[in-house]
């Protein structure tokens, strides 16, 4: 991970801002998605569509940053690796991530439709375990005892939710649909984690630079392709024919229907800003760790806003998942301390070498 000295307050401010965007955007988008279904929305493709269709609001932000900032890499790169890839390579890369984003958002839409939002949020925490595995194979991330402990705890947490179908059926969700929602959310967590690791790998191996402009282009173009794919899915599924009736029958009215979709689209763009910013500033693993900060927030808000049932099994799953998150954070704290010690030792060695050379 790229962890500078504590004195680099601008770096820490950027990381804090990106972290806030990620947590706030993810929490709000999840709650709005559940609100859409609770009030009569039923289109999986529309819910998937709005998760990527808000990307045009990112375009004006490009004008607020100077060209020097947009072209400055987050870490020093070799001059031999600064050559940009061909345009067709970038187009293929953006299309690939756009397809992954479409699949990921569609599976999350199924999860929100068939699961309580508190259950959905707890299952989404498994993305941390998936990211550790993908980072191990793709980003050379080590599996330490603390990370292994986190993997075990998150697996047990998900397993508790998997056997808790009877509690979910009390709210009228058939067991078959609960299983579909469970598997879709689990698959979406795995896809999201794979996407993060591949993003980091792409910046390092294909794009050959980690600049603000490169991060922004990835988000905008991938979202554009994802929106196109969702439009095709919306038409092919014929769900677009039911949207007028869905709007008329929406529980809180037509204006609320439109505002729910619009705000979902906007908040879904705030979260990727934080995600890509943290990948740019730190790493994909750290980005995923920060995203789980919403873990205890969403279930609590779900109980307050949607009156979700928080039984003993779900409380135990929440505690285990939180313990797993804290284990992850402790490992990052150890990595940070080790990084500072290594930098100090390197500086001392360099200073000693300089004295010898002078003598």
N, C-alpha and C positions, 0 to 999 in steps of 0.2 A: 504494500500500500504506500501511497505517496503522502507521508505525514511530515509536514514541515515543523519548524520550531514554534513554540507557543507565541513568540514575538511576532510571527507573521499573522497579525490579527485580521488582515483583509482576507486571507485564505480561510480562517476559521469563520468569519462572517459569511463568506460565500457558502461554505458547507452548512452552516446553520440555516441560511435562507433556503438552500436546496432541500434540506431535510424538512423544513416547515412546509414547503410546497408539496413534497411527496406525501407527507402524513395527512395534511389538510385535504389535499385533492383526493387521495385514495379514500379517506373516511367519508367525505361528503358525497363522492360519486357512488359509493356503495349504498349509502342511505337513500339517495335519490333513486337509484335503481330499484331498491325494494319498495319505495313509495310508488313508483310507476306501476309495478305489478299489483300492489295492494289496492290501488284505487281503480283497477279495472283494465290496465294495460296487459296485453297478452302476446304482443309481437316480439319474438326472440330476435328477429333480424333488425327491427327498429331499435331495440335496446343495444344491439351490437353496433348498428350504424352510428348512433350518437356518440359512442365511445371513441370514435376516430374522426368524426365529421367536423369537429371544432378546430381542426388544425389551422384554418386561415387566421385565427386570432393571434397566432404566433408570428405571422409575417411582419406586422408593424414593429415588433420588438427588435428586429434586426437593425432598424434605423437608430436605435437608442444606444448602440455600442459602436465604438470607434473601430476603424479598419485594423488598427494595430492590435486591439484586444481580440478581434475575430480571427486574426491570423497567428496569434501567439500560442504555441503549444503548451500544454499543461506540464509536460516533462521534456527535458532536452532530448532531442532525437538526432541520430546520426544523419549527416548531410546526404549520405547515399540512399537513405530510406525516405527522403522528403519528396521523391517523385510521385506525383498523383497517379492513380490507376486510370486506365482508359474509361471513357464515358460509358461504354456498354457494360463494363464490369460494375461500375457504380449503379447503373440502372438495374442490372440483375440483382445486385445486393439489396437495393431498396425494395424491389419487387418481392424478394424472398422474405425480408423482414415484414413487409406489408401483409403477405399471406399468413405468416406466423401470427401477426397481430390480429388478423381477422379470426383465425381459428381460436386464439386465446380468448378474445372478447366474446365469441359465440359460446364457448364452453362456460365462461363466467356468467353469461346471460341465462343459460340453462340452470346453473347452480343457484342464482338469485331467484329464479322462478319456482324451483321445487324445494328450496331449503329456507329455514328461518335465517334471517340475516346474521344472528349471533353464531349459528352453526356454520354458516358460510364463511364468516370471518375467521373462526377457529381453524377450519380446514385450510383456508388460504395461508395460514402460518406455515404449512408444510413446505411452502416454496423455499424456506430457509434451508431445510434439509436437502431438497433437490438441488439448490444452488451450490451447496457444499460439495455434492457429488460431481456436478458438472464442472465446477471450478477446479476440482482436483484433476480431472482429465483434460480440460481445455485451457485453464489459466494457471496451472502449476501451483494451486493452492494446497497447502499441507492439511491433512486430517489429524489434528491434535486431540489429546484426550478430552479437552473441553468441548471441541466441536463434535467429537464422537458422542459425548454425553448429551449434547443438544440434539443430535440426530435420533438417539434412542428415545428421548423425552417427547420429541415432536411426533415420532412414529406411534408411541403409546397414546398420545393425545388424539391423534387421528383415529386410532383403533377404537378408543372409547366412543367416539362419535359414530363410528361405523356400526356398533352393536346397540346404539341408542335409538333404533328405528321405532320402537313402541312409543316412546315419548313424543316423537315427531308425528306419529299417526294420530295422536290425540287432537291435533289441530286440523285434521282432515286431509293430510297428505298421504296418498296411497304409497304402500311400501315400494312398489315398482318405480314410481316417480322419484321417491326419496333416493333410491339407489342410483337412478340416472343423474340426479342433481349432485349426489355425493361423488360419483366417478367423474363427472364433468368438471367439478370444482378441483378435484385432485389432479386431473389431467391438465387443467388450466394452470395450476400452480407449477407443475413440472414444465409446461411449455414456456411460462413466464420466466422461470429460472434459466432454462436453456437459452432463451432469447437474450437475457442479460449477459451470460457468459460468451455467447457468440458475438454480441455487440462489442464487448471488450476485446475479443480476439480480432474482430474485423478492423477496429481502430488501429490495432498494433501491427497486423499482418497484411491487410488489404488496402485500407485507406492510407496507411503509413503516416498518419498525423492525428493528434488529439487536440484539435483546436475548437474554439467556440463555434466557428462556422461549420465545421464538420459535424459536430454534435447536433446543431440546429437543423442542418440539411437532412440528417438521418431521421430525426423526428418528423419533419414536415413531409418528406417524400414517402416515407414508410406509411404515414397516416393517410396520405393521398391515395396510395395504392390500396390500402385497407378500406378506405371509403368507397372506392370503385368496386372492390370485391363485395362489400356489403350491399351496395346498390343492386348488383347483379343478383345476389341472394334474396334481397327483398322482392325483386320482380319475379324471379324464378319460383319462389315459394308461394307467390300470389298473396302474400300477407299485406301488400300495399293496398289491395282492394278493400281490406277490412279496417284501414286506418281511420277513415271518415266516421264509421260507426263507432269505433273504439273511442274517438275523440268526443263524440256526442254523449256516450255513456260513461265517460270518465267520472269518478266519484266526486272530485272537487271542481268539476267544470272544465270547459274547453280552454279557458285562459290558463288555468293551472296545469292542464295537460301540456300545452305548448311550453310553459315556463319550466316544467319539470324536465322536458327533453332538452331545452336550450341550456339550462344550468348544468344538466348532466354532461352535455357536450363540452361546456367550458371547464368544468372541474376535472373532467377526464384529460384535459390538456395541461392542467396545472401539475398533476401528478407526474407525467412523463418528463416535464421540465426538470423537476427535482431528481427523478431517476437518472436521466442522462447527465445532468449536472454533476451528480455524485460519482457516476462512472468516470466522467471527465476529470474530476478533482481527486477521486480516491480509487475506487474499484467497484466492480459489479457486486462483489460479495458484501461490501459495506453498504451499497445501495439497497440490497435486499434486507440487510439487518435493520436499516432505518425504516424500511417500509413496514416492518413488523411492529414498529412502535404504535401503530394503530390497533394492534391486537387487543389490548384491554379496553380501548376506547369504544370500538364499534359494538361489541356485545352489551356494554353498559348503556350506550345510547339506544340500542335496539330494544332493550327492556323498557326504557323510558318512553320512546317514541312509538314503538310498534307492539309493546306489551308481550314481547317474546318470553317464553317460559325459560327460566334459568334453573334447571334441576341440578341435583347433586353430581350427576355424571358430567354435565356440561361445566360445572364449576371446577371439578377435578381436571377436566381437559384444559380449561383456561389456566389453572395454576401450573400444570405441567408444561404447557406451551410457553408461559411466561418464564418459567424456570429455564427452559431451553433457550429462550431469547437472552436471558441474563448470562447464561453460560457462554453464548456466542460473544456478547459484549465484553465479558471478562477476557476472552481470548484476544479480542482486538486491543484491549488495554495492555495486555502483556506484549503484543506485537509492537504497540506504540512505544512502550518503555524500552524494549530491546532495540528498536530503531534509533532512539535517542542515544542509548549507550554506545551503539556502533558508530554513530556520527561523531560522538565525543572522542572515542578511541581513535578514529581516523584522523581527526583534527590534531590530536596530541602526537600521533605518529608522524604526521606531516610536519608539525612544528619541530619535532626532534630531528627529523631528517634535514630540515632547513639549517638547523644549527650545525649539524655535522658537516654539511656542504660548505658553509661559510668558513668553518675552522680549517 
